[in-house]
Each structure stands twice: as structure tokens, then as C-alpha cells.
Amino acid sequence: MMYWYGNGMNGWGYAVMTIGMVLFWTVAILGGVALIRHLTRPAGAAGGPSAEQLLAERFARGEIDEEEYGKRLKTLRSSG
């Protein structure tokens, strides 16, 4: 038996252990959230609107006329 001599942990040991566990769980939770968001993201989603959606918005705002909208939409769809 050691009788409280030698192998006990002092205040710095508890502080380092506490900080280490907080950091560990923070990294583990953030990593899990990032993994879930990555796996549930739709394929090919870049996060912004598509070119066709942008073109439709410009047409709706009146920035381009119907003829130009049709030509650009045809070009977008033919380029794949």
C-alpha cells in the first residue's frame, strides 16, 4: 500500500487531464458532425444555385429578354 505517498496526481495533472478530455470530445463531436454532413450531402452539390437557376433569375428580374434567355438556356443544355 502507498499510503498517499508518491503516485498521487497533483493539481496540474487534473488540469491537464480535464483540458485534454474537453479537447478530445470537441474534436470527436466536430469530426462526427463533419462526417455526417459530408455523407448526407447530395452528389454534385456545390452549395450554390445552378447555372440554369441563375439564368432563370436574371430572366425573372428582366435583365435579359425571352430570346436571349432561350438562346442561353439552349447553350447550357447542349454543353452538358
C-alpha positions in Angstrom: 0.0 0.0 0.0 1.2 3.5 -0.8 -0.4 5.5 2.0 -0.8 8.7 -0.1 2.9 8.8 -1.0 4.4 9.1 -4.4 2.0 8.2 -7.2 -0.8 10.6 -6.4 -1.9 13.2 -9.1 -1.5 16.9 -8.2 -3.5 19.9 -9.3 -1.6 20.2 -12.7 -2.3 16.6 -13.5 -6.1 17.2 -13.0 -6.0 20.4 -15.1 -4.1 18.7 -18.0 -6.5 15.7 -17.8 -9.6 18.0 -17.9 -8.3 20.1 -20.8 -7.3 17.0 -22.7 -10.7 15.4 -22.3 -12.5 18.6 -23.3 -10.3 18.9 -26.4 -10.8 15.2 -27.2 -14.6 15.4 -27.0 -14.7 18.6 -29.0 -12.7 17.1 -31.8 -14.7 13.9 -31.7 -18.1 15.7 -31.9 -17.0 18.2 -34.6 -15.5 15.3 -36.6 -18.7 13.3 -36.4 -20.8 16.3 -37.5 -18.5 17.0 -40.4 -18.6 13.3 -41.5 -22.4 13.2 -41.3 -22.7 16.4 -43.3 -20.3 15.1 -45.9 -22.1 11.8 -46.2 -25.6 13.3 -46.4 -24.7 15.9 -49.0 -26.3 15.4 -52.4 -23.9 14.3 -55.1 -22.7 17.2 -57.2 -24.0 19.9 -54.9 -21.6 22.8 -54.9 -23.7 24.7 -52.4 -24.9 27.4 -54.8 -27.6 27.7 -57.4 -27.1 26.0 -60.8 -26.4 28.0 -64.0 -30.0 27.4 -65.2 -31.4 28.8 -61.9 -29.2 31.9 -62.2 -30.3 32.3 -65.8 -34.0 32.0 -64.8 -33.5 34.6 -62.0 -32.0 37.0 -64.5 -34.9 36.5 -66.8 -37.4 37.0 -64.0 -35.7 40.2 -63.0 -35.9 41.5 -66.5 -32.2 41.7 -67.1 -32.5 39.6 -70.3 -35.3 39.2 -72.7 -37.1 36.0 -73.8 -35.0 35.5 -76.9 -31.7 35.8 -75.1 -33.0 33.5 -72.3 -33.9 30.8 -74.8 -30.5 31.0 -76.6 -28.6 30.8 -73.4 -30.7 28.0 -72.0 -30.2 26.1 -75.2 -26.5 26.6 -75.0 -26.3 25.5 -71.3 -28.3 22.3 -72.0 -26.3 21.4 -75.1 -22.9 21.8 -73.4 -24.0 19.2 -70.8 
